[in-house]
Amino acid sequence: MSAADLHAKAFFEEAVDRGAVWLLRTDDDRGPGYARAGTASGEVALGVWSTERRAAKIASTVPAYAKYRAERVELADFLDRWIPELDQTSTTVGLNWSGPRAQGARVMTYAVVRGIRQRQWELDAPEREKRRKAEWGS
């Protein structure tokens, strides 16, 4: 498994377990802005982290994000408000970018939703098993 894959796996586990994600935000004369990165092909990704510590580390170690601060976004708000907006603008999501250049996995919005829902499903398994046993017997 690649480092980007490991960061993506950690993203889904930590974000669901904590019920929130973290963005890097800056405010200037044009208003609020969020950490984004582009590629030579024109793809744009919004950086999203699963913990405040991960996001703050990028802000403190990557010069391009030095003026940014970590901002918590509740997971439900991220799914209900942010994901549809990102999808409409064809913006991908950078999961737990790390390192001196803030690099890592970039995924489509549907993959973010799928990963979050999968983790929620995993966490709900014991409760589903209890209900199944109660309904159908051991």
CYANA upper distance limits for C-alpha pairs under 8 A (distance plus 0.5 A):
  1 MET  CA      5 ASP  CA      6.46
  1 MET  CA      6 LEU  CA      7.15
  2 SER  CA      6 LEU  CA      6.81
  3 ALA  CA      7 HIS  CA      6.67
  3 ALA  CA    104 GLY  CA      8.14
  4 ALA  CA      8 ALA  CA      6.62
  4 ALA  CA    104 GLY  CA      5.39
  4 ALA  CA    105 ALA  CA      5.47
  5 ASP  CA      9 LYS  CA      6.66
  5 ASP  CA    105 ALA  CA      7.44
  6 LEU  CA     10 ALA  CA      6.65
  7 HIS  CA     11 PHE  CA      6.49
  7 HIS  CA     95 LEU  CA      7.37
  7 HIS  CA     96 ASN  CA      6.31
  7 HIS  CA     97 TRP  CA      8.19
  7 HIS  CA    104 GLY  CA      8.00
  7 HIS  CA    105 ALA  CA      8.07
  8 ALA  CA     12 PHE  CA      7.00
  8 ALA  CA     95 LEU  CA      6.17
  8 ALA  CA     96 ASN  CA      7.24
  8 ALA  CA    105 ALA  CA      7.11
  9 LYS  CA     13 GLU  CA      6.90
 10 ALA  CA     14 GLU  CA      6.37
 10 ALA  CA     50 SER  CA      8.22
 11 PHE  CA     15 ALA  CA      6.28
 11 PHE  CA     49 TRP  CA      7.26
 11 PHE  CA     50 SER  CA      5.54
 11 PHE  CA     95 LEU  CA      6.93
 11 PHE  CA     96 ASN  CA      6.73
 12 PHE  CA     16 VAL  CA      6.54
 12 PHE  CA     50 SER  CA      7.95
 12 PHE  CA    115 GLY  CA      6.55
 12 PHE  CA    116 ILE  CA      6.08
 12 PHE  CA    119 ARG  CA      6.99
 13 GLU  CA     17 ASP  CA      6.50
 13 GLU  CA    116 ILE  CA      8.49
 13 GLU  CA    119 ARG  CA      6.85
 14 GLU  CA     18 ARG  CA      6.44
 14 GLU  CA     50 SER  CA      6.06
 14 GLU  CA     51 THR  CA      7.60
 15 ALA  CA     19 GLY  CA      6.16
 15 ALA  CA     20 ALA  CA      5.85
 15 ALA  CA     21 VAL  CA      6.09
 15 ALA  CA     50 SER  CA      5.24
 15 ALA  CA     51 THR  CA      7.74
 15 ALA  CA     75 LEU  CA      7.74
 15 ALA  CA    116 ILE  CA      8.37
 16 VAL  CA     20 ALA  CA      7.40
 16 VAL  CA     75 LEU  CA      7.86
 16 VAL  CA    116 ILE  CA      7.00
 16 VAL  CA    119 ARG  CA      7.26
 16 VAL  CA    120 GLN  CA      7.20
 19 GLY  CA     74 GLU  CA      6.62
 19 GLY  CA     75 LEU  CA      5.65
 19 GLY  CA     76 ALA  CA      8.22
 20 ALA  CA     50 SER  CA      7.58
 20 ALA  CA     72 ARG  CA      7.11
 20 ALA  CA     73 VAL  CA      6.07
 20 ALA  CA     74 GLU  CA      4.75
 20 ALA  CA     75 LEU  CA      4.80
 20 ALA  CA     76 ALA  CA      8.34
 21 VAL  CA     48 VAL  CA      7.13
 21 VAL  CA     49 TRP  CA      6.25
 21 VAL  CA     50 SER  CA      5.35
 21 VAL  CA     51 THR  CA      7.00
 21 VAL  CA     52 GLU  CA      8.49
 21 VAL  CA     72 ARG  CA      6.45
 21 VAL  CA     73 VAL  CA      5.86
 21 VAL  CA     74 GLU  CA      6.88
 21 VAL  CA     75 LEU  CA      6.58
 21 VAL  CA     78 PHE  CA      8.08
 22 TRP  CA     48 VAL  CA      6.25
 22 TRP  CA     49 TRP  CA      5.42
 22 TRP  CA     50 SER  CA      6.49
 22 TRP  CA     51 THR  CA      6.67
 22 TRP  CA     52 GLU  CA      6.45
 22 TRP  CA     55 ALA  CA      6.94
 22 TRP  CA     70 ALA  CA      6.65
 22 TRP  CA     71 GLU  CA      5.91
 22 TRP  CA     72 ARG  CA      5.13
 22 TRP  CA     73 VAL  CA      6.40
 23 LEU  CA     34 TYR  CA      7.34
 23 LEU  CA     35 ALA  CA      7.64
 23 LEU  CA     47 GLY  CA      6.96
 23 LEU  CA     48 VAL  CA      5.61
 23 LEU  CA     49 TRP  CA      6.85
 23 LEU  CA     55 ALA  CA      7.34
 23 LEU  CA     70 ALA  CA      6.20
 23 LEU  CA     71 GLU  CA      5.76
 23 LEU  CA     72 ARG  CA      7.10
 23 LEU  CA     73 VAL  CA      7.85
 24 LEU  CA     34 TYR  CA      6.04
 24 LEU  CA     35 ALA  CA      5.82
 24 LEU  CA     47 GLY  CA      7.82
 24 LEU  CA     48 VAL  CA      8.18
 24 LEU  CA     55 ALA  CA      7.06
 24 LEU  CA     56 ALA  CA      8.36
 24 LEU  CA     59 ALA  CA      7.84
 24 LEU  CA     65 TYR  CA      8.36
 24 LEU  CA     68 TYR  CA      5.98
 24 LEU  CA     69 ARG  CA      5.77
 24 LEU  CA     70 ALA  CA      5.16
 24 LEU  CA     71 GLU  CA      6.49
 25 ARG  CA     32 PRO  CA      7.19
 25 ARG  CA     33 GLY  CA      6.09
 25 ARG  CA     34 TYR  CA      5.01
 25 ARG  CA     35 ALA  CA      6.92
 25 ARG  CA     68 TYR  CA      5.51
 25 ARG  CA     69 ARG  CA      5.83
 25 ARG  CA     70 ALA  CA      6.80
 25 ARG  CA     71 GLU  CA      6.85
 26 THR  CA     32 PRO  CA      6.12
 26 THR  CA     33 GLY  CA      5.68
 26 THR  CA     34 TYR  CA      6.76
 26 THR  CA     67 LYS  CA      6.68
 26 THR  CA     68 TYR  CA      5.05
 26 THR  CA     69 ARG  CA      6.92
 27 ASP  CA     31 GLY  CA      5.83
 27 ASP  CA     32 PRO  CA      4.82
 27 ASP  CA     33 GLY  CA      6.62
 28 ASP  CA     32 PRO  CA      7.01
 28 ASP  CA     33 GLY  CA      8.41
 34 TYR  CA     46 LEU  CA      7.78
 34 TYR  CA     47 GLY  CA      8.44
 34 TYR  CA     68 TYR  CA      8.39
 35 ALA  CA     46 LEU  CA      6.55
 35 ALA  CA     47 GLY  CA      6.17
 35 ALA  CA     65 TYR  CA      7.57
 35 ALA  CA     68 TYR  CA      8.10
 36 ARG  CA     44 VAL  CA      7.20
 36 ARG  CA     45 ALA  CA      5.91
 36 ARG  CA     46 LEU  CA      4.93
 36 ARG  CA     47 GLY  CA      6.25
 37 ALA  CA     44 VAL  CA      6.17
 37 ALA  CA     45 ALA  CA      5.93
 37 ALA  CA     46 LEU  CA      7.22
 37 ALA  CA     47 GLY  CA      8.08
 38 GLY  CA     42 GLY  CA      6.63
 38 GLY  CA     43 GLU  CA      5.95
 38 GLY  CA     44 VAL  CA      4.85
 38 GLY  CA     45 ALA  CA      6.84
 39 THR  CA     43 GLU  CA      5.82
 39 THR  CA     44 VAL  CA      7.16
 43 GLU  CA     91 THR  CA      7.69
 43 GLU  CA     92 THR  CA      8.04
 44 VAL  CA     90 SER  CA      8.36
 44 VAL  CA     91 THR  CA      5.85
 44 VAL  CA     92 THR  CA      6.72
 45 ALA  CA     91 THR  CA      5.82
 45 ALA  CA     92 THR  CA      4.91
 45 ALA  CA     93 VAL  CA      5.50
 45 ALA  CA     94 GLY  CA      6.19
 45 ALA  CA    106 ARG  CA      7.26
 46 LEU  CA     91 THR  CA      7.37
 46 LEU  CA     92 THR  CA      6.89
 46 LEU  CA     93 VAL  CA      5.50
 46 LEU  CA     94 GLY  CA      6.17
 47 GLY  CA     93 VAL  CA      6.61
 47 GLY  CA     94 GLY  CA      5.01
 47 GLY  CA     95 LEU  CA      6.90
 47 GLY  CA     96 ASN  CA      7.75
 47 GLY  CA     97 TRP  CA      7.28
 48 VAL  CA     55 ALA  CA      8.22
 48 VAL  CA     93 VAL  CA      7.22
 48 VAL  CA     94 GLY  CA      6.29
 48 VAL  CA     95 LEU  CA      5.92
 48 VAL  CA     96 ASN  CA      6.55
 48 VAL  CA     97 TRP  CA      8.12
 49 TRP  CA     54 ARG  CA      6.79
 49 TRP  CA     55 ALA  CA      6.13
 49 TRP  CA     95 LEU  CA      6.52
 49 TRP  CA     96 ASN  CA      4.98
 49 TRP  CA     97 TRP  CA      7.72
 50 SER  CA     54 ARG  CA      7.66
 50 SER  CA     55 ALA  CA      8.40
 50 SER  CA     95 LEU  CA      8.49
 50 SER  CA     96 ASN  CA      7.04
 51 THR  CA     55 ALA  CA      7.05
 52 GLU  CA     56 ALA  CA      6.44
 52 GLU  CA     70 ALA  CA      6.74
 52 GLU  CA     71 GLU  CA      8.23
 52 GLU  CA     72 ARG  CA      7.88
 53 ARG  CA     57 LYS  CA      6.54
 54 ARG  CA     58 ILE  CA      7.21
 54 ARG  CA     96 ASN  CA      7.50
 54 ARG  CA     98 SER  CA      8.26
 55 ALA  CA     59 ALA  CA      7.01
 55 ALA  CA     70 ALA  CA      6.29
 55 ALA  CA     96 ASN  CA      8.15
 56 ALA  CA     60 SER  CA      6.64
 56 ALA  CA     69 ARG  CA      7.17
 56 ALA  CA     70 ALA  CA      6.11
 57 LYS  CA     61 THR  CA      6.52
 58 ILE  CA     62 VAL  CA      5.95
 58 ILE  CA     65 TYR  CA      7.48
 58 ILE  CA     97 TRP  CA      8.39
 58 ILE  CA     98 SER  CA      7.23
 58 ILE  CA     99 GLY  CA      8.13
 58 ILE  CA    100 PRO  CA      8.41
 58 ILE  CA    102 ALA  CA      7.09
 59 ALA  CA     63 PRO  CA      8.07
 59 ALA  CA     65 TYR  CA      5.44
 59 ALA  CA     66 ALA  CA      5.54
 59 ALA  CA     67 LYS  CA      7.72
 59 ALA  CA     68 TYR  CA      6.33
 59 ALA  CA     69 ARG  CA      6.98
 59 ALA  CA     70 ALA  CA      8.18
 60 SER  CA     65 TYR  CA      8.03
 60 SER  CA     66 ALA  CA      6.38
 61 THR  CA     66 ALA  CA      7.86
 61 THR  CA    100 PRO  CA      7.19
 62 VAL  CA     66 ALA  CA      6.90
 62 VAL  CA    100 PRO  CA      6.25
 62 VAL  CA    101 ARG  CA      6.81
 62 VAL  CA    102 ALA  CA      7.40
 73 VAL  CA     77 ASP  CA      7.10
 73 VAL  CA     78 PHE  CA      6.79
 74 GLU  CA     78 PHE  CA      6.72
 75 LEU  CA     79 LEU  CA      6.69
 76 ALA  CA     80 ASP  CA      6.45
 77 ASP  CA     81 ARG  CA      5.95
 77 ASP  CA     82 TRP  CA      7.40
 78 PHE  CA     82 TRP  CA      5.26
 78 PHE  CA     83 ILE  CA      6.67
 79 LEU  CA     83 ILE  CA      5.76
 79 LEU  CA     84 PRO  CA      8.08
 79 LEU  CA    113 VAL  CA      7.67
 80 ASP  CA     84 PRO  CA      7.40
 81 ARG  CA     85 GLU  CA      7.15
 82 TRP  CA     86 LEU  CA      6.61
 83 ILE  CA     87 ASP  CA      6.50
 83 ILE  CA    109 THR  CA      6.68
 84 PRO  CA     88 GLN  CA      6.64
 85 GLU  CA     89 THR  CA      6.93
 86 LEU  CA     90 SER  CA      6.55
 86 LEU  CA     91 THR  CA      5.42
 86 LEU  CA     92 THR  CA      7.45
 86 LEU  CA    109 THR  CA      7.58
 87 ASP  CA     91 THR  CA      6.63
 87 ASP  CA     92 THR  CA      8.19
 87 ASP  CA    108 MET  CA      8.40
 87 ASP  CA    109 THR  CA      6.52
 91 THR  CA    108 MET  CA      8.05
 91 THR  CA    109 THR  CA      8.37
 92 THR  CA    106 ARG  CA      6.60
 92 THR  CA    107 VAL  CA      5.98
 92 THR  CA    108 MET  CA      5.34
 92 THR  CA    109 THR  CA      6.68
 93 VAL  CA    106 ARG  CA      5.81
 93 VAL  CA    107 VAL  CA      5.77
 93 VAL  CA    108 MET  CA      6.76
 93 VAL  CA    109 THR  CA      7.07
 93 VAL  CA    112 VAL  CA      8.09
 94 GLY  CA    104 GLY  CA      7.18
 94 GLY  CA    105 ALA  CA      6.11
 94 GLY  CA    106 ARG  CA      4.86
 94 GLY  CA    107 VAL  CA      7.04
 95 LEU  CA    104 GLY  CA      7.15
 95 LEU  CA    105 ALA  CA      6.04
 95 LEU  CA    106 ARG  CA      6.84
 95 LEU  CA    107 VAL  CA      8.15
 96 ASN  CA    104 GLY  CA      7.41
 96 ASN  CA    105 ALA  CA      8.17
 97 TRP  CA    102 ALA  CA      5.37
 97 TRP  CA    103 GLN  CA      5.28
 97 TRP  CA    104 GLY  CA      5.26
 97 TRP  CA    105 ALA  CA      7.59
 98 SER  CA    102 ALA  CA      5.04
 98 SER  CA    103 GLN  CA      5.95
 98 SER  CA    104 GLY  CA      6.98
 99 GLY  CA    103 GLN  CA      6.93
107 VAL  CA    111 ALA  CA      6.66
107 VAL  CA    112 VAL  CA      7.44
108 MET  CA    112 VAL  CA      7.26
109 THR  CA    113 VAL  CA      6.92
110 TYR  CA    114 ARG  CA      6.55
111 ALA  CA    115 GLY  CA      6.47
112 VAL  CA    116 ILE  CA      6.67
113 VAL  CA    117 ARG  CA      6.54
114 ARG  CA    118 GLN  CA      6.46
115 GLY  CA    119 ARG  CA      6.78
116 ILE  CA    120 GLN  CA      6.75
117 ARG  CA    121 TRP  CA      6.56
118 GLN  CA    122 GLU  CA      6.75
119 ARG  CA    123 LEU  CA      6.79
120 GLN  CA    124 ASP  CA      6.66
121 TRP  CA    125 ALA  CA      6.77
124 ASP  CA    128 ARG  CA      6.76
125 ALA  CA    129 GLU  CA      6.61
126 PRO  CA    130 LYS  CA      6.81
127 GLU  CA    131 ARG  CA      6.81
128 ARG  CA    132 ARG  CA      6.58
129 GLU  CA    133 LYS  CA      6.64
130 LYS  CA    134 ALA  CA      6.60
131 ARG  CA    135 GLU  CA      6.57
132 ARG  CA    136 TRP  CA      6.25
132 ARG  CA    137 GLY  CA      7.82
133 LYS  CA    137 GLY  CA      5.01
133 LYS  CA    138 SER  CA      5.60
134 ALA  CA    138 SER  CA      8.18
